[in-house]
Every structure is written in C-alpha cells, then in structure tokens.
C-alpha cells in the first residue's frame, strides 16, 4: 500500500496539494476547484466554468431582429464569416 501524501494547512487556511496529485488530475496553476465537506472529509473537484442552467431557463433569451433565417442561410453566413476571418491572417 503506498504511503499517504501529507500536507499542512497554512495560517491563512491554504493547503498545497502534492504535485503528483495535480498532475494525475490534470490540475494546473489557476485551476478553480469546488470544495465540499463530506462525512469522510473534504472533496475537491473542478469548478464548473458556468453555473448550471436548465434549457427552459435560457431558451428564447436572445433577442432576434428581423425574419428567421433558413438553415442554408445560416450555413452560408458561417462560411462567409470563416472566409472573412481567414483572409485577415
């Protein structure tokens, strides 16, 4: 059984995670972590980039001016914008 990794809580309440743990989990500098207390201790997991939302909370939230576009019109607009951006390089 591997020896447990030990760390210390600083006077500011900070804990430094062993680099082996961070590497194994893909947590680099600046990774935001959600902290939860559990019956067994503390759970750290990557914090979501955005708060959890449900489809019904966001559908119809964007304003639309003008007539709806067809799928072919939307695809043509995407291609035109990609060409415009690529031409700028």
Secondary structure as UniProt FT lines:
FT   TURN            11..12
FT   HELIX           19..25
FT   TURN            29..30
FT   STRAND          33..38
FT   TURN            39..40
FT   STRAND          41..46
FT   HELIX           55..58
FT   TURN            59..60
FT   HELIX           71..87
//
